[in-house]
Amino acid sequence: MQRVIQAYVGVKRDQQILKISQDTIAVLAQQLQDTQAKYDVREVTATDVAQAKARLASAQSQLASSI
């Protein structure tokens, strides 16, 4: 019975980690869109856009490697 409980808790934990990772990607994607929009009106630099892209790519890579 102990193993069943541990397995269940492990699955629930992993589901929550996956959800957090997906939410993080959604937020970073929105931030990239916002940064790109600001770049289009010259409020930020191309470096800011590149950094936003890199943060999103990093989060996507982490999610892919954790699955």
ZADO-1210 file (C-alpha; in nm, 4 decimals, padded with zeros to 6 digits):
<atoms>
<atom x="00.0000" y="00.0000" z="00.0000" code="MET" pos="1"/>
<atom x="00.2886" y="00.2349" z="00.0762" code="GLN" pos="2"/>
<atom x="00.4178" y="00.1988" z="-00.2806" code="ARG" pos="3"/>
<atom x="00.0786" y="00.2819" z="-00.4254" code="VAL" pos="4"/>
<atom x="00.0581" y="00.5981" z="-00.2178" code="ILE" pos="5"/>
<atom x="00.4117" y="00.7006" z="-00.3150" code="GLN" pos="6"/>
<atom x="00.3378" y="00.6375" z="-00.6822" code="ALA" pos="7"/>
<atom x="00.0167" y="00.8397" z="-00.6641" code="TYR" pos="8"/>
<atom x="00.1884" y="01.1292" z="-00.4906" code="VAL" pos="9"/>
<atom x="00.4690" y="01.1154" z="-00.7470" code="GLY" pos="10"/>
<atom x="00.2238" y="01.1327" z="-01.0361" code="VAL" pos="11"/>
<atom x="00.0363" y="01.4243" z="-00.8800" code="LYS" pos="12"/>
<atom x="00.3654" y="01.6074" z="-00.8207" code="ARG" pos="13"/>
<atom x="00.4745" y="01.5520" z="-01.1796" code="ASP" pos="14"/>
<atom x="00.1380" y="01.6743" z="-01.3089" code="GLN" pos="15"/>
<atom x="00.1772" y="01.9952" z="-01.1110" code="GLN" pos="16"/>
<atom x="00.5330" y="02.0458" z="-01.2359" code="ILE" pos="17"/>
<atom x="00.4118" y="01.9972" z="-01.5930" code="LEU" pos="18"/>
<atom x="00.1294" y="02.2483" z="-01.5417" code="LYS" pos="19"/>
<atom x="00.3695" y="02.5053" z="-01.3962" code="ILE" pos="20"/>
<atom x="00.6075" y="02.4570" z="-01.6891" code="SER" pos="21"/>
<atom x="00.3243" y="02.5006" z="-01.9395" code="GLN" pos="22"/>
<atom x="00.2024" y="02.8129" z="-01.7604" code="ASP" pos="23"/>
<atom x="00.5555" y="02.9531" z="-01.7603" code="THR" pos="24"/>
<atom x="00.5818" y="02.8997" z="-02.1348" code="ILE" pos="25"/>
<atom x="00.2497" y="03.0758" z="-02.1881" code="ALA" pos="26"/>
<atom x="00.3641" y="03.3742" z="-01.9829" code="VAL" pos="27"/>
<atom x="00.6995" y="03.3919" z="-02.1626" code="LEU" pos="28"/>
<atom x="00.5271" y="03.3698" z="-02.5011" code="ALA" pos="29"/>
<atom x="00.3049" y="03.6637" z="-02.4037" code="GLN" pos="30"/>
<atom x="00.6079" y="03.8572" z="-02.2812" code="GLN" pos="31"/>
<atom x="00.7774" y="03.7937" z="-02.6158" code="LEU" pos="32"/>
<atom x="00.4729" y="03.9264" z="-02.7996" code="GLN" pos="33"/>
<atom x="00.4677" y="04.2330" z="-02.5753" code="ASP" pos="34"/>
<atom x="00.8393" y="04.2911" z="-02.6226" code="THR" pos="35"/>
<atom x="00.8059" y="04.2517" z="-03.0001" code="GLN" pos="36"/>
<atom x="00.5201" y="04.5035" z="-03.0007" code="ALA" pos="37"/>
<atom x="00.7341" y="04.7476" z="-02.8029" code="LYS" pos="38"/>
<atom x="01.0203" y="04.6924" z="-03.0442" code="TYR" pos="39"/>
<atom x="00.7906" y="04.7706" z="-03.3361" code="ASP" pos="40"/>
<atom x="00.7309" y="05.1171" z="-03.1911" code="VAL" pos="41"/>
<atom x="01.0956" y="05.1540" z="-03.0867" code="ARG" pos="42"/>
<atom x="01.0391" y="05.1394" z="-02.7094" code="GLU" pos="43"/>
<atom x="01.2895" y="04.8559" z="-02.6628" code="VAL" pos="44"/>
<atom x="01.5956" y="04.7275" z="-02.8476" code="THR" pos="45"/>
<atom x="01.6536" y="04.4209" z="-03.0610" code="ALA" pos="46"/>
<atom x="01.8541" y="04.2839" z="-02.7696" code="THR" pos="47"/>
<atom x="01.5413" y="04.2892" z="-02.5531" code="ASP" pos="48"/>
<atom x="01.3557" y="04.0887" z="-02.8171" code="VAL" pos="49"/>
<atom x="01.6429" y="03.8409" z="-02.8450" code="ALA" pos="50"/>
<atom x="01.6490" y="03.7963" z="-02.4674" code="GLN" pos="51"/>
<atom x="01.2736" y="03.7325" z="-02.4586" code="ALA" pos="52"/>
<atom x="01.3128" y="03.4750" z="-02.7361" code="LYS" pos="53"/>
<atom x="01.5978" y="03.3072" z="-02.5488" code="ALA" pos="54"/>
<atom x="01.3962" y="03.2869" z="-02.2253" code="ARG" pos="55"/>
<atom x="01.1054" y="03.1268" z="-02.4111" code="LEU" pos="56"/>
<atom x="01.3321" y="02.8817" z="-02.5933" code="ALA" pos="57"/>
<atom x="01.4987" y="02.7855" z="-02.2660" code="SER" pos="58"/>
<atom x="01.1645" y="02.7161" z="-02.0978" code="ALA" pos="59"/>
<atom x="01.0483" y="02.5114" z="-02.3969" code="GLN" pos="60"/>
<atom x="01.3704" y="02.3130" z="-02.3917" code="SER" pos="61"/>
<atom x="01.3387" y="02.2437" z="-02.0201" code="GLN" pos="62"/>
<atom x="00.9824" y="02.1242" z="-02.0689" code="LEU" pos="63"/>
<atom x="01.0824" y="01.8974" z="-02.3570" code="ALA" pos="64"/>
<atom x="01.3665" y="01.7434" z="-02.1591" code="SER" pos="65"/>
<atom x="01.1459" y="01.6818" z="-01.8563" code="SER" pos="66"/>
<atom x="00.8817" y="01.4876" z="-02.0484" code="ILE" pos="67"/>
</atoms>
